[in-house]
Amino acid sequence: MATVTISLSKSLSSFASIPKINSIPLCFRRSFVPFRRSFLPTKLETNRTTRFVTKSTAASGTTKKVKTDDRVQKVHSIEEFDEALRTAKSKLVVVEYAASHSHHSSKIYPFMVDLSRTCSDVEFILVMGDESEKTRELCKREKIDKVPHFSFYKSMEKIHEEEGIGPDVLVGDVLYYGDNHSSVVQLHSREDVEKLIEENKVDHKLIVLDVGLKHCGPCVKVYPTVIKLSKQMVDSVVFARMNGDENDSCMQFLKDMDVVEVPTFLFIRDGDICGRYVGSGKGELIGEILRYQGVRVTY
């Protein structure tokens, strides 16, 4: 089990009631592996010159044609790649490393094109690893030897990577690492949390704070549900998110709140933590939210 070792400290005085958990290392609620594969990726071959296929068979067995992919930037060298990352600045950049001989590369590409058309604040890049000597050099520098491989960058820093994944995982990753426009409030410090609590004391709204880590598979998995619930419960519940490993202030907040497993959902009302749910089960999360909303839930 992957762990992040921390020594827990006392709770913040800002909150009157905080359930206690024994001092153990911060860890993922479920075992986490670096790559969540839907299939075995293809070994990147460098001696082929066939062109990349731009239509493929979707999971249902129907043919999914690629729509206009002008939002996906094709890069052909290390210089173009680095310039694309610089130009994107703090935006999320999703890079697919593909190859002309890879069936799975051509299969998932149409879904990335769809995402590029709906996620206007995310930049998408395609690198054909077997296109030329220059793209082979790029793949070698980035240590890519199997495709399709997806890397996620912000401010020129690689923040996540996956290989051999399907469309559902790709969508979840883009939502998790690139969400800047949903109704989920993004928190980056303890001060942000305290400000959010103060703003919602008057209307007594329930705050659901999703606490996770950047490289946490279960955190990514449950986040689309969080976004969906934030839209459905916008009048009665405030949803917020914090990644503990974003900076020192966030990690200190996790220590102060006795968060030892992620994802952890803190339920806050009128400045008090009234409960928490640890895990990534969609049904359980919804049930806990309803319970703290005063709705009787039977299992």
N, C-alpha and C positions, 0 to 999 in steps of 0.2 A: 504494500500500500504506500503510495506516495504521500509524504507528509511535509508540513512546514512547521518547524519547531518554534514555539513561542512560550514564554513564561507569562501566565495570566496575572493581571493586577486587579485592584478593586474597581468596582463599578463607578461610573460617572455619577456625581452628585446631582446632575440635571434630571435623572430619572429616579422616581421614588421606589419602584418595584421591579427588580430584575431577578428572574429565576437563576439559581446558581448551578453550575456544572463543574465537575471535578477538573482539576488542572491536568489536562492531557494534551498531546500535540494536536495542532490544527490539522485536520485531514479531510479528504473527500468522503462524502457520505457513501459512495460506492467506489469500488476499485477503478482507478483511472489509468488508461493506457494512452500513450502519445497519439496513436492513430486509430480512429474508429472506422474500420474497414467494412464496406459493404461487399467487396469482392477483392480478389488478389490483384494488385496493380501489375501493369505490364512493364517488363524490363525495357528501358530506353535503348533502342538500337540507333546506331549512328551511320549506318551504311545504306539507308533507304532514301529515295528521293520522291516517292509518291506524294500526292497532295492530300491535305487534311480533308476528311469527309465532313460536310456541314449539314447533314441530315442523318437521323438515326432512329432506331426503334425504341420507343418509350417503354416503361415497365409494363404497361397494359397491352403491349403488342402492336400498338398503332404507330405509324410513322410520324415523328415530330420534326417538322421542318424548321430550320433556323430562320428566325425573322431577321430583319435588317440588323446587322451587328455593328453599326457604326459607333456604338457606345463602348465597344470593346476595343481597346488599343492593342494593335499587334506590334511587338517590339522584336528587333532583329539583331541586337548586339548588346553588350554590357553597357556601352555608352547610352544607348536609347533607354535601357532599363533604368539606369541610375537617374537619368534626367526625368523620366516619368515619375519616379518616387519623389524627387525634389519638387516637381511641379504640383504634386498632390498635397504637399505640406502636411497638415494634420488630418486630412481625410483618410478614411479606411481605403486601402488598396488591396484588391483581391487578384492574385496572380494564378492562372492555371498554366502549369507546365504540361504540354501534350506532345503527341507524336503522331505522324501520319499513319503508322501501322497499328495504332492502339484503338481497338473497338470501343473501349470504355471512355477514352478521351473524346471521341466523336459522339458518344452517347450522352455524356453529361454537358457538353458544350452548349446545346440549345437552352438548357436550363440556366446556365450562366448568362446567356444573352437575354433571357426573360428577366432575370434579376437586374441586369444593367439598365433595362428600360423602366423598371419600377423604383429602383434605388438611385435616385439622381445625386445623392450626396456621397456615393461610393464610386471609386474608380476601379475599372476592371481591365486586366491585362492578359493577353494570350502570348505564350512563348512556345513556339514549335521547336522542340529540342533537337529534332533531326533535320531541320531546315537547312542549316549551313554550319560551317566551322565556327562562326561567331556565336550562334545560339548554343552550340555544343560547349563552347568555352563558358558561356553564361551558366548553363546547367552544371558544369563542373565546379564553378565557383560557388554556386548555391547548394552544392552537394545533392543534386537531383539525379537519381539513376533509375527511378521508376515513375510511370505516369498512368493515369492523371495524378498530379500532385498539386495541391493548393497551398499557397503561402499567403499570409495576411500581414500587411504592414501598416504602421502609422508613424508618421514623422521619420521615415526611412528606417525604422526599426521593425524587425520581424517579431510579431507578437503571438503568432499561432501558425500551425501548419497541420495539414491532413493529407492522407493519400488513400486512394482506393475507396472514396466515399460516394454515396448516392445523393440524389437531389435534396432529400429531406434534411440530411446533415448539412449540406452546403447552405441551404436557406437558413437553417438554425444558426450556423456560424456567422453569416452575414448580419442577421438580426442582432446577435449577441455582441459582436465586436463593432458594428457600425450604426447602432441605434442612437440617433440624435434627434429624431423627429416624432417619436411616439409620445403618448401621455405619461410614460414612465419617467419620473424625475431622476436625473442622473446626479448622484452625489459624489463629491470628490474630497471631502474632509468632514471632521466632526462638526465643524462650524456649519457646514451645509445641512447636516442632520438637525442641529438645534434650530436653525432658521426655519426649516420645513415644519418642525413640530410647533414652533411658535405661531406660524402662519395658519395652522389648522386647529388651534385650541378653541377659537371662537365658535366654529361650526361643529366641533366635536367629531370630526371625521376620523374614521379608522385609517391609520397609516400602515401599509404593508411594506416593510423594508426587506428587499431581497439582497442578502449578503453572500457574496461568492468570491471566487478567484478567477483570474484571467484564463488559466489553463485547466479548467475543471469541466470534464465531460458532462456530468449531471447538471451543472449550472447552465451550460449551453442548451442542454436538452429541454429544460423546463422553461427557459426564457420566452419562447413564443407563446406559451400559455399565459405568462405574466402580461405580455403585451395585449393579448386578446382580452383578458380579464380587466385590464386597465381601461379598455374601451367600453366594455359592457357595464362596469361599475363606476363610471366616471362621476356620477352624482353622489355617491355615498362612500367611496374608498379612494384613498390616494396611494398610488403605487410608486415606489422608489427603488433604486438599485445602487449598490456600492460594491466595487471590487477591492478586497482587502489588500491585494498586492499592487495596487495602483501607485501608492506612495506611503510614506511613513505615517502620515496622519490617519489614513484609512486603516492601516494595520494596527495602529494603536487603538482605534475605535473597536476593532474586532476583539482585542485583548480586554478592553474595558467592559465590553458587553458579554464577556465569557463565551464567545463564539469559538467552538473547538471543532466543528464539522461544517462543511459546506456542501450544498447550499443550505443556509439557515434563513428562515423568514421570521422577522421580528414584527409583532403586532403591537402597535403603539396607539394609545388614545389619551388625549388630555395630558400629554407629557409623560405618561407612565407606560412601561412595557407590560402589557397584560398577558402576554403569552408568546410562544414561538413554535414553529414547526421546522423540523430538520429532515430534509429529504427532497426528492424530485418527483414524487408521485402527483400527477395532475389532480386526480380525484380527491386525494387526501388534502392537498393544498386548498382546493375549492371548499371542501368541508370545513376546514379550520377557519377560513375567512368568513364563511356563513355563520359559524358558531360564535365568532367574536363580533359579528354583526347582530347577534341576538336571535338568529334563526335556528330553530331546533333541528338538528340533523340526526337521523337514525341510520345505523349501518347494518 
